[in-house]
Structure formats: C-alpha cells, structure tokens
Amino acid sequence: MSENDNNSRVDKFDKRRKNTKSLTIFTVFGSILLVVFIALLVFGGGDNQDMADESETNQAANDSSESNNNNDGSTSDGQKENSAGNDSNSGDENSDESSSDKDEQQTNNDEVKKQEVESSDDNVVKAYTGNWQPVGTEQTGPHTTNYNEGSQDRVEMRKAISVATDLNQDSLTMWWIERNGDQKVVVTASDANETKTYRVYMTWVNDEGWKPTKVEELKENDQKYRFE
C-alpha cells in the first residue's frame, strides 16, 4: 500500500470524525434550543396565562365598579323618585290632617251639650247655647281684635264659627262682624250657597282664642243688604 493511499484514508477518517463531531455538536445544540423553547412555552405561557387571568380579573373589577356606579345612579334616581313621591304624599298627609281636624271637630260637636234658648228676634229660627271650648290661638300677650280680612282674628273666628255650627270652615262666608262688648263679637255667616245663615256670638279668652257662647239660626241673611 502506497503512502498516498494511507494519507487519503487518514484524511477520510479525519473528515468523518469531524463530521460526526459537528453532527453531535449540532444535535446537542439543537436539543438545548428545543429544551429552552419548551421551557419558554411552559413558563412563558404560564406568565401569559397569569397576565391574562389578571387582565380578566381587572376587567371584572372594572365592570363591577361601573355596575356599582350605575347602581348608585339608579339609587339616586330612585331617591329622587321617592322624594317626588314623598312630595305627592305630603299633599295626601295634609288632606288626611284636614280630614282628621274635621273628624275631631265633629267629635267635639257631638260632645257639646247644647241648650235651646228663647229669642225675641223674628228672624231667628232657633237659638242655642253650648259648652264650647276656646278654639286655640297663635296670638299671645294683650289682645286687641283685628277685624281686617286675612287677620289672625278672622282666621280663628272662622274656626270658632265652624265649631259652633255645621258650616265648613274653608267655604263659609263671614258677612258681618259686630262688636258686642269688651273682647266680644257677633258674626253673621253662611254657607257658600247661602242655604243656611247663622249669627254666632263669641268671646275672647286670653292665650286660648275665641270661644263660641251662643248660636242663632236665621231665616234669612239680614246683613247681605250691606253689599247690594
């Protein structure tokens, strides 16, 4: 065997060894890359999943917050509606109070002991006295009767007339007020349709208001002529 054949054989062996070594290096390097890639998928994917979960959690929290804000608005609107409802109910309460006052007034009238008395006035159908109580007042201190329309005395006189008769306080007409002595008056009043007319005598009780003392039911309104 020649020296050239030996050299050629050695060269082939070296090339084969180098190729095998390179293949091994590439295989190892590829395996490392594969492991790294798998690790990235596993751990990186977990992080991404955590981030996704966190994002979903934050989104849920935001949605919850917005929902709560919307609920607050609804509650506010509800309160406004309730407030508006309370305003409407206020009128009902006032109406109930008015009805209650009338019921109380009727009860007090039923409890009043009336006694018919004689009258020398031909215009009087019947007259009676009663144990009425003062109707109450917002006035305090020394009292001077104010006969002007809309005065507190006029307001409280209307109540006294209603207590002593069957006239409605809100709709009765006070035709004439006449002084009848110190802190005493006589008021001629009728219902709105003038189907019933009364002459009501009353006296002032300090800090307690006007107190009816006698009522005369009239045949006709003898004070209307003043306004004709």
Disulfide bonds with the S-S distance in Angstrom:
none
